[in-house]
Every structure is written in structure tokens, then in C-alpha cells.
Amino acid sequence: MEVSLSGWGRYPVQRCRVYRPESLRALKEVVVSGEERSVLARGLGRAYGDAALNEGAGVILQTRRNRFLNFDEAAGVLRCEAGVSLAEILDVFVPRGYFLPVTPGTKFVTLGGAIASDVHGKNHHKDGSISNFILDFDLLTADGEIVRCTPRENADLFWATVGGMGLTGVILRASLRLVPISSSYLRVDYFKARNIDEAFEVFEATDEQYQYSVAWIDCLAGGRSLGRSVLMRGNHVPAEALPEKLRGEPLATGKKGKLVVPFDFPSVTLNYASIRAFNALYYRVSKGTPGVVVHYDPFFYPLDSVLHWNRLYGRRGFLQYQVVFPFETSREGLIALLERLAKDRRSSFLAVLKRFGAEGPGLLSFPRPGYTLALDIPFRDAGLFGFLREMDEWVLRMGGRVYLTKDAELAPEIFEAMYPRLGQFREIKGRIDPENRFSSSLARRLRVVEGVQ
């Protein structure tokens, strides 16, 4: 069936033929039959740009392949199908005293999608990406074979698939090591930084004290207030240390989203003036309060409580732009980016700063040591692409890179320069998928496979 699909940013919208195989046999048939020039697995569609699109070709929806297969209580190891969502894992295992070892800013992603993006979270400075907790996965390759991959067995294919954007095959099932908790709450310290320099100082002085840290940035403040921020840093709270009123249900799960954005807002709703006013108000009313006990749901997933929140940006959608700068160029790189954003009157309702730790072995994984900034920029005019191209060149000059899971505009030559292990990825991809059966709109735009456009 041919349908119009988009990523979470709602740009671009492309026509793809979708398949919903419920059995392994049906899935293999889609992959090896040759009816489609290429195929791509897709989870819940939370990649922002064209990473989970395959224009004019096949898209395999994985959400019905979502069974829990086994749980080793002693080791905390869950084995499940790749279509299981992080939300489903939380709902089942938080009451049993286990939490996700790494989680992105939404729980509405599948485990397969999380592996394909090698997702990171607020604890990257401590624990790295999700690949550090994936013990193994089974991969359906282009020839219809199922290959077991671990960091030691078929390790080259493991590290090409982790962060490999679905281009090596279909992840069928995986084993994930969960982390034990005795409560579903965190103790969070809030701090208001007057500018980007103070935010850096606080991150660097205190990050080792906290499992999780993140900052909201007012990206439209200028002058001495450039980069003013609200930092949120937290640790899990043991059940015995909870306030009395929470001890009756220490492992409560998150509430289901009740607020719904029922229609597309006019594109002028989130504009430079409205976002600047909101940012100023949010910073002013935020309190630098230490020791606040917060449930995991609003701390990790503040936007998940609003269903279809991407409609706030209107029918034209938005582009999320996430970059990382190495530590040695982070200050210069981020200041220039924020100044250019304000000068061009490009507003971002959501601007998030995090500190990354060590780089992992994933060949196309995004994180590297440094600071990462994510911006949601409304798509209001074609000039946005020229602006982002300038930013791409600046990020490259500073030694940084763009996150492929969020990308919708990067040029192939800049992509190649940003990802130095691309050659290794191409060698492995060419060996296991010589006819390029697994492809995507992003892969063709970036020419991930040489000669394919």
C-alpha cells in the first residue's frame, strides 16, 4: 500500500509503499523478493527528517513485532523483539524495579530504532549510548539470512548496525541490560545560569556528581545574557529516601498523555516574537531550586504528555538541528551558532544542551566528547536551508558533526567529512548488501553508499 509518510518534524513528506509483516516468513519475503528496489525498517517514526523514509520504495513497519521473549531477573537482561517500544519496557519493568540504562527525550521509540540511531540521553557523560547496554541482536540481512551479532561475534556488523540507520538489515530481536532502581523518582537540582559561560562552568564543576544532566537554553537572549540557561541535574532516589507521601507506591509508572494537539496550528503561532516572549518568561519564572523530587516521566519525557505536539509547528513542520562540538571548540562554536540564530531571527522553542562523554565504537554513531545542542526550528521559509548549510560548514570547521537521526538537509560532502569512519561502514555494507537492498531517502541524499543517489 502506498502512503504519504514523514518523520516527526513533518518535513519532508514522501510517498512510500508500506508493509506490515507479522511473521518472520512474511518479513523475509518482503526483503528478498525483489519486488521493491530497496526496503527499510521503520519503528514509531520518531526520527525527525528522512532517516525512516524510503521514497518510491518499501518501508517495513515493525510495530507489530513487539513481543517480550525472556527476562533474566538476576542479570536484569531483557530479550524482546525490535518493535517493542521503550514505553512498553517502562510500563512492564519499572514496577519490577528496573529502568532503561539510556533513554532519549521520548519513550515512543522502538528498541530497534534506538539501536539503529545508537540513542543517547542525559547520562551520556556517565554511561555513553544505548549500544553500551546491548548484549546482542539478530539481524536479517539482504540474502535472507539471520546473523547473531554481539560486540565480539560478528563485531564489525554489530558496530556498523549500531547507529547505522537501518542500512545493514532488519533488527529482529535484541538483548538489553536494564538497570536496577528502588524508586521511579529522581532528586533534581535546578540552577539558573546567567549566560553560556556560567552554564559551562556548572556543567564542568558538577557533572561527575550527577547521573543525569541537561540544560534548557534561551537561544534568543543576547549580549551578556547569551546562552542563559536552566540546568537540571539529577540522580535516582532510593525508596527509603523518598518523602513520606511517595513511599506507598515507590515504583509508580508514568501517566498516559492526556493533552492532545488535535489539529495543525497556524504556522505563525510559533514565531520569533512568540518564542522570544515564552523564553524570557520561562527563564524568569524558573527557580534555581535544589533537591526537588521528580517522577521520571516529566524529567525524561516532558513532551510525551502532549500527544501530537509536533502539530504546534503547523502543516509545514519543523527541522530539528542537533550538533556536537568538541570540548576545545565548544564555547566558540556554540556562541557563534547562537549569535547567528538570533541575527537571522531563527527561533527555537526547544533548545537543549548536554555534555557528552567518550565516543563509542559505532561507525556512524553521533556522540563524541564535547557539548551537543539541539534546536527545533520552524520551517517557515526556504531560506532555512541556506542558513543551515552555513551552520553545517561552521560545525565542520569546528570539528563537530550533525546527528543523522534528526537531519533533513545535510550535504553529502559535509557528511563524509564529519564521519571519518564512513569508509569502514561502506566496506561492511558492500560486503553484506552488495545490491543495496537496504536503503533510505537519507542514505541516498547523503550518498552513504558511493554512487547511489
N, C-alpha and C positions, 0 to 999 in steps of 0.2 A: 504494500500500500504506500503510495507516495503522499507525503505530508510536508507542510512547512515546519521547520524546526529552527530554534535559535538557542543560544546559551542564555545564562542568567541575565546577562546585560542586555539581551534582546536585540543585539546587533552583532553580526549580520543575521538576516533571516534567509534560509536556504531550503530548497526542495530536496528531500532525501526519501529514499524508499526504506521503510522500517519493517523489521522482523521481530517477532516475539516468540522465539523458540522456548518451549518449556522442558523439552527433553534434550539430553546430550546428543542423541542421534539427529534430531532436527537442527540443532545448532551446528553440528559438523556438516550437515548438508548445505546449509547457507554458506559456510566458509569455503568448502571445496568444490561446490557445484560449478562455479564459474559463471553463474547467471549474472552476477554483478561484477563490474570491472574491479571493484575493491569493496571491502567491508570494514566496519569499525564498531567496536563495542561501546555502548553508552549506558551510563547508570541513571542518576536522577537529574542530569542536565544542569549541574551547578557550576561547571566550567563557564567562564564569562563570555568568551569570544567564540571562535570557530574550532576549538580543540575537540569538541564532541559532535562536530558536523562532518558530513561527507557528501557534499553537493553532487546530485546526479548519480549517486551510488547507494550502497547499502549501509544501514545503521541497525545494529543488533541491540535491542533493548534487553537489559539484563535484570530488570527489577523483579521478574517472576522467578528467577533463580536465586531464591533468598532463604534457604533452609539453614538452620543451625545443625551441625553434624556431630560435634563432640565437644565436651569441655572437661579439661583436666583440672579439677578443683585444687589439687595440691600445687600444681605448677602455675595455675592461672592462665592456661593456654586454651584459647577458643579456636575451634576449626569450624568454618562455615563457608557457604557459597558466596561468590563475589558480589551477588546482588543484595546481600544483607546491608542495611543502612546502619550508620553509626547511631542513629536514633533508636533503632531496634536493639542494638547491642546495649545501649544505656538503659533502656526500659527493662531489659531482662536481667542485666548483671549488676547494676547499681544496687538493687535490693539484696543481692548476694554478697555485696562488699567488694566489688571490682569496678574500676574506671578505665577509660581509654588512656593509653600511655601517651598519645599525642592526638590532638584534635584541632581541625581548622575552625574557622569562625562560624561554621554552620554544621549541624549534625545531620542535615539532609543530604548526605553524600553516601554512596555505596563504598564498601570496603575495596572493591575492585578499582573504583575511581580514585580512592585515596592512595592506593598503591601506584596507579598509573601516573598520578601527579606527585608522588612522594610528598604528601602534605606535611606541613609544619604547623606549629601552634605557638602559644605564648611561652612555651617552655623549651624552645629550640636552644637557647643559650645553655641549658642544662642537659637536655636529653636528645637533641637532634630531631630528625624527621621520623616519620612513621616506619620507614624501612629498617630502623634500628630494632624494631619490635616484631617484624615479620619473620617468622621462622622458616616458612616455606610456602610455595604456592604451586598449583598445577596450571600449566599454560597450554592451551590449544593452539597449535602452530598452523601455518598455512597448508601443510600437507595432510592435516587431519590427525596428526599425532599429538599425544598428551605428554608433556615433558615436565617432570618434577624439578623445581628449581629451589635451591637454598643458597645462602652465602658461600657454601663450599661445594655443592653439587650443581653442575651447570651454572657456575658462578657468573660467567660472562653474560649469560642470558638473564640471570637474576638481576644484575645491575644495569642491564640495558632496558629491562622491563620496568624496574622501579624508576619512576619519573619519565618513562618512555612514551607517555601519552597514547598508550594503546596500540602502538605501531609494530609490536613484536608478536602479537597474538591476543587471544581472549583468555583472561584470567578466569579460571573456573571456580576455584576454591582456594582458601588460604588459611594459614595458622597465625594467629595474632596473640602475643603475650600481653595480657591485661595487667594492671597494677592494683594492688590491694588498697582499700580505703576502709575506714570505720565510720565515716560520715560522708554525706554528699554536700558538705559545706566547706567554704574556704574563709580564711581570715584575710581580709584585703586592706592594705594601706593605700590611701589615696593621697596624692601630692600634686599641688598646682605649681608647675614650673613657669617662670615668667617669660622664658624665651628658649630657643633651641639649645643654647649653651648650658643653661641650667638643667634642661632635660638630659643632655648627655652626661653631665656631672652626676646626676642622681642615678641614672642607669649604671654607670661605671662603678659608683661607690657602693651600690646596694644590690646589684643583680645576683650576686652569689648567695644572698640571704633568702631569695625567693625562688620557688619552683616556677612561678608564672609571672611574667611582667609584660606590660603593653602600655602605650600612651596614645590617647586621642590628641590630635594636633589641630589647632585652629590655623588652617593653611592660608587664611586670608588676612591674618594680622600682620602688620608691617612694622618697620622701624625697630625700636628697642624691644618690641613685643613679638618680633618674627619668630614663629615656631612655638609660641606659648602653648602649653600642653597640660593635660590632666593625666598623670601617671597612675596606673592601677597595678599593684604588685601583691601577689597572694600565695598562700600555702594551704594545703589541706588541713582541716581541723580534726583532731581525734575526737571520737564520740564523747569521751569523758570530759572534754574541754568545751563542749557546746553549752550555750545558755540553757537554762532550765527548761524554757518553753519549747526547745527543739529536741530535747532528749527522748521524747516519746516516740519519735519517728526519725531517727538519725540518718536513715538511708532512703529518704523520700526521693522519688524521681521527679523530673521536670514536668511542669504543667503544659498541656497541649495549647498550641496557639489559638487564641480566641479572636484576636483582632484580624480583620481581613481588609485588604485594599481591593474593593470589588470591581474597580474599573480603572482605565488608564487616566491618570491625572493630566491636565493640560501641561504641555511641555514647559510653559513659563512658570509653573509653580515653584520648581527648584531652580532658581536663577541666582545670579551673582548677589543681588541685593538681599534676597530672602535667606540665602545660605550664610551670608556675612552677618546678618542680624541674628540668625539662630546661633552661629558660632560664638558671637560675642555674649549672648545671653547664657549659653551653656557654660562657658568659661566662668562667667560672673557668678552663677548660682552654684557651681560645683564647689564642694568643700574639701579641703585637704585633710580628711579625717582618717586617722589610723585605726586599725583593729576592728573594722566592720565585718561582721559575719554575714556572708552572702552565699546563697544557694548556687550550685554550679551552673544552672541554666542561664540566669541573667548575666553571669560573669563571662561564660564562654560563648553564649549564643544570644546576644541581646536582640538581634533582628529576627531570630526564628519565631519569636512570639507574634510577629506580624506576618500573616500569610500573604504571599504575593506582593511583598514590599517593593519589588522591582517595578511595579506599575506606577510608583510615585514619580518615576522619571519620564512618564509619558510613553506614547507609542514608539517614538524614535529610540528610546532606550538610553543606555549609557555605556561607557567603556571604563573598566577598572584597569588602572595602570599601577602595577606593582614592580618596584625595582629594588635592588640591593646595591649598596656602595661598600667597598672595603673600608675597614676602620680608618686607614690612613687618609682616605679621601672623603669620608662620610660627612664631615662638617661642611667642607667646601661644596660637595656635590648636592647635599640637601638644601643648603641655603640658596644656592643658585636656582635649584628647581622650584623652591617655594617663591622666590622673588619673581621668577619668570611666570609662574602660575598666576600670581596676583597682577602682574603687569598686563598679562593677556586677558585678565578678568575671567579666568577659568576657575569656576568654583567647584569645591568638593565637599559634599555633605558629610562624607565619611573619609577621614584621613587618619591612618593608623601607623604608628611607628613601633618597631620591635627590634630587639638586638639578637643577632644570630650567633650561634656557636660554630663548632667545627664543620667543615664541608664533608659530606658523605661520599661514598663511592659511586652513587648513581650517576650514570654517564650524562644524562640530561637533567639531573636534579637542579633545582633553583638555588637553594640556600648555600651561602658561603660566609665566612666570618665577616661581620660588618653590621650595618643598620639597614633595615628594609622599611620602605614607605609604600603604603597602598592608598590610592586615591580613586574615588568614584566620580567620574567627570561626565556630566550630562552631554549627550550628543545633540547639540543644538545647531551646529553648522559644519560645513565641510572643512572649514579652517582648522578643526580639531586635529585632523590628520597631519597637517603641516606642523602644528605645534608639537605633537607627539614625536614626529620624526626628528625635530630639533632636540627634543628631550632624549630620544634614543641615542643620538650621536653624542650628547653630553654624558650620558650614563656610560657609554662605551669608553669615552675619553678618560673618565674617572676610574675605569677598571671594573665597572659594575655590569649587571645583566638584568634582563626583563623576565618576569615569570610567565612561562608559556601557558599555564592554565588560565591566566587572566587575559592573555594577549589577543588582539584582533587586528593589529596594524604593523607589526614589526617587519622590516625588510630582510630578505634572505642573507644579504652580505653582512648586515649588522648582527643578525642571529648567529651566523657562523663564527664571527669574531668574538661574540660573547660566551660561546660554549666551546671551550678548547678541546673537549673530549668527543666532539661530534664525529670526528673521523673514526674513532673506535666504535661508536654506535652504528655508523654506516657499514662498517665491516661486518658486524654481527647481524645486522638487519639484512644485508645482502646474502649472507650465508643461510639464514633460516627462512627468508622470504624473498627469494630471488626475483619473483614476478611481481613483488609489491602488492600482494593481496590485501594487506592491511594498510589502509591509508586514511587520510582525513583532509578536510579543507585547510586546516592549519599546516599539515605536513606538505601539501602541495604549494601553499603560499610561501612557506619558508624554504622550500626545496630541501627538506630534510633528507630525502633520497636524491642524490645527484641526477640531474637530467629529467626529473619528474616535475612537471609544472601543472 
